[in-house]
């Protein structure tokens, strides 16, 4: 079996390997091997998520390098997935798998058709395409199967008609329903849309113009929180997800050139703000502190309103929690802390030890960290004593653990995507320069 040169990089210790082992097990066992689709979460009869499926495609190369999956098995899984998306129905019919090259957010695990009358999702399609392109970058040998991976991945990415999803103000729309047309929401303000715009601009067939990126970045909010200046977005995952694939160290667009930092540094600052907020704990939630933080979009114990220790608390279910100005009901997500590992290991690692050793949130479960926990919601009827813990695992949570731990350990996912023509072109059209990008045209084909 061929060994990727990056797998020879320094090891970060058994803890990180343990985190990857547990998280990757989700993709081993929650995938339909007949079509490659990955379940959104571990609930009975739950549909597949195209985002989780894209993360699986990105995690297979890491799993091969870390000895968690054989190369032949990874090739088989990858081909099965790509062939499904290539052959699945595209069209205006409401039970298709996709339309105009994009795919519905949730697909039936068995048939692969649209589930729940969900939206055709631009950002979830982007996460799927990122996984396809990562697979194409990794499986680079001159064999019929690996050539099919590359050809099919590129065909599927290049089929997406990005200008069709562009709104009148130049930004990208969130999605579309065959019954009612485009969703009124657009990708505005800094968030996980960074990857979305890079892929949309980098398309060799149906690209967005650079003005679309300018329209998006014009809606940014630069804030000062706890004496830290940074590009604001409340949920922690928004500062991580795009950087699971793209290495933003040392490269800058016009906005970041003006601020004198890059998006990697911005994510480090966002991570520090999260910890500072938890130490401050302005709402007085149980457990928050230096080694207990991580507020993001995640599952929760609500919806419910309870009086706890004389304070009326409102709890939510799955919502976009965030800090310091977003929704906060005492629910924390350990996976979001892991995904900040490359940015701020000095505060992430002690927090992980607290979650694992003190709160025992990891090792007892087959896939490691469940989605979230809440120590304020304690000793309620039907709950375990001491702490509410989500009953579910989500593919969208566990994939970033595998990828961001690997980016911290060896940088392999970043290095793969540095050689991806679509990523390089998208970054350049968005106005990025500097660092590795200045030499990238010599490295991509």
C-alpha positions, -999 to 999 in steps of 0.1 A, spaced: 0 0 0 13 34 -10 22 57 19 15 94 16 46 114 24 27 136 49 20 105 70 56 107 80 51 140 99 55 142 136 29 125 158 8 145 182 2 116 206 -22 88 213 -50 111 224 -54 125 189 -52 91 173 -79 79 197 -101 109 187 -98 101 151 -104 64 155 -137 69 174 -149 97 150 -141 78 119 -160 47 131 -192 67 124 -184 67 87 -175 30 88 -208 19 103 -234 47 94 -228 44 56 -250 26 31 -224 5 13 -248 1 -17 -248 38 -26 -222 55 -3 -247 77 15 -240 86 51 -267 90 77 -272 125 90 -275 113 126 -280 81 146 -318 82 148 -341 54 136 -350 57 99 -331 90 96 -321 102 61 -287 108 47 -270 141 47 -251 152 16 -227 172 39 -220 141 60 -214 122 28 -189 148 15 -171 146 49 -169 109 45 -152 112 11 -127 136 27 -121 113 57 -113 82 37 -78 94 27 -71 103 63 -83 68 73 -61 51 48 -30 71 60 -38 63 97 -45 26 91 -82 28 98 -93 17 64 -76 -2 36 -68 16 4 -88 -8 -17 -118 -5 6 -115 33 5 -114 32 -33 -145 10 -34 -165 32 -10 -155 64 -29 -164 50 -63 -197 37 -50 -205 72 -37 -195 90 -68 -213 67 -91 -245 71 -71 -244 109 -75 -235 106 -112 -264 83 -119 -291 97 -95 -319 117 -111 -315 154 -117 -345 175 -126 -375 196 -115 -395 166 -102 -400 169 -64 -385 134 -57 -353 138 -77 -319 137 -60 -309 171 -73 -313 198 -99 -289 219 -120 -260 200 -105 -268 207 -69 -283 182 -44 -310 181 -18 -299 186 18 -313 152 29 -317 121 8 -334 88 16 -307 64 28 -319 36 5 -334 52 -26 -312 83 -26 -343 105 -34 -352 138 -18 -363 134 18 -388 155 38 -395 180 11 -361 195 21 -343 223 2 -318 220 -26 -289 233 -6 -260 253 -20 -237 250 11 -244 213 17 -237 207 -20 -204 226 -16 -194 204 13 -202 174 -9 -182 188 -38 -152 195 -14 -152 158 -4 -153 148 -40 -124 170 -49 -104 158 -19 -109 122 -31 -98 132 -66 -67 148 -52 -58 118 -31 -65 89 -55 -39 100 -80 -25 67 -93 -27 56 -129 -53 29 -125 -88 26 -141 -106 29 -108 -86 59 -95 -89 76 -129 -127 71 -127 -127 87 -92 -109 118 -106 -130 120 -137 -163 115 -120 -155 139 -91 -146 167 -116 -176 160 -137 -200 163 -107 -184 195 -94 -183 211 -129 -220 203 -135 -232 227 -108 -247 259 -122 -236 285 -97 -250 316 -115 -285 301 -113 -283 303 -75 -271 339 -74 -295 365 -60 -301 400 -73 -277 416 -48 -249 393 -61 -247 369 -32 -256 332 -33 -290 320 -22 -293 294 5 -314 270 -15 -344 262 -36 -376 242 -34 -393 227 -65 -427 236 -50 -420 273 -42 -387 284 -58 -357 301 -41 -355 305 -4 -354 342 6 -323 338 27 -289 345 11 -253 339 22 -245 372 38 -222 379 67 -191 359 76 -198 322 81 -191 288 67 -200 302 33 -163 310 27 -158 275 12 -190 279 -8 -179 311 -25 -144 297 -32 -158 267 -50 -184 288 -68 -158 312 -81 -134 283 -90 -157 264 -113 -142 261 -148 -177 257 -163 -203 278 -145 -184 302 -122 -197 331 -102 -180 364 -110 -155 379 -85 -182 405 -77 -202 379 -59 -174 375 -34 -172 412 -30 -209 414 -24 -206 387 3 -176 402 21 -192 436 21 -216 423 47 -189 413 72 -190 425 108 -156 433 125 -161 433 163 -141 438 195 -150 412 222 -130 407 254 -103 431 240 -99 408 209 -106 423 174 -119 398 149 -143 390 120 -174 381 139 -197 351 136 -213 337 168 -214 298 162 -179 284 166 -182 259 137 -184 288 112 -148 296 119 -138 260 113 -157 243 86 -142 259 55 -107 255 70 -112 217 72 -102 218 35 -85 252 28 -53 262 44 -57 300 50 -24 304 68 -5 333 52 -30 340 24 -53 370 25 -82 386 6 -88 424 5 -107 424 38 -79 405 57 -51 425 40 -68 456 54 -70 441 89 -35 427 89 -44 391 97 -56 360 78 -86 338 83 -66 312 102 -56 339 128 -92 351 128 -103 316 138 -77 315 166 -92 347 179 -127 334 177 -116 303 197 -101 326 223 -133 346 225 -152 314 232 -130 305 261 -131 341 275 -169 341 273 -171 308 292 -148 321 319 -169 353 321 -201 331 320 -225 361 320 -257 340 322 -244 318 350 -246 284 334 -233 254 353 -199 241 343 -187 269 321 -150 279 326 -115 279 313 -117 242 303 -154 240 295 -166 259 264 -177 253 228 -209 271 218 -221 264 183 -249 250 162 -259 218 179 -285 196 194 -300 206 227 -324 195 255 -353 217 246 -376 232 236 -385 238 272 -387 265 298 -377 254 333 -370 272 366 -336 260 379 -321 273 411 -347 301 411 -339 312 375 -363 307 346 -343 292 318 -353 287 282 -337 257 265 -336 250 228 -333 219 206 -312 221 174 -304 258 169 -274 279 159 -260 287 193 -230 311 196 -210 335 217 -207 361 229 -239 375 213 -257 344 200 -281 320 216 -267 304 247 -287 280 269 -258 262 286 -254 236 258 -218 229 247 -204 209 218 -171 190 224 -166 183 187 -165 220 180 -136 223 205 -117 195 188 -122 213 154 -104 244 168 -73 223 175 -51 237 147 -59 273 157 -53 272 195 -40 238 207 -28 254 240 -64 260 251 -81 231 232 -61 202 246 -67 210 283 -104 214 275 -105 180 257 -88 164 288 -115 180 309 -143 166 287 -127 131 285 -112 126 319 -134 147 342 -168 147 325 -163 113 308 -181 124 276 -160 104 251 -147 69 258 -179 52 268 -195 59 234 -188 40 202 -182 72 181 -166 93 208 -183 126 215 -220 129 212 -233 161 197 -236 181 228 -242 183 266 -257 206 291 -248 206 328 -274 232 338 -302 209 326 -295 184 353 -316 158 372 -346 163 350 -372 135 346 -361 109 321 -325 122 321 -294 107 336 -284 124 368 -260 153 367 -259 163 330 -280 162 298 -261 145 270 -275 144 234 -286 109 225 -273 113 190 -241 114 169 -240 135 138 -218 130 108 -215 168 104 -199 168 138 -176 138 136 -161 146 101 -144 178 112 -129 159 141 -111 135 117 -100 163 94 -90 190 118 -71 166 140 -52 155 109 -46 191 98 -30 196 132 -10 164 131 3 164 95 -16 190 74 -25 163 49 -61 176 40 -48 211 35 -19 199 14 -42 178 -8 -64 208 -15 -35 231 -22 -31 210 -54 -67 214 -64 -72 236 -94 -107 247 -84 -95 258 -49 -66 277 -63 -86 294 -90 -115 302 -66 -91 318 -41 -74 339 -68 -107 351 -82 -117 361 -47 -86 382 -44 -64 361 -22 -27 362 -26 5 355 -5 20 324 11 16 290 -6 -9 305 -31 18 325 -49 35 293 -59 4 272 -65 1 276 -102 33 255 -105 18 228 -84 -17 223 -99 -25 207 -132 
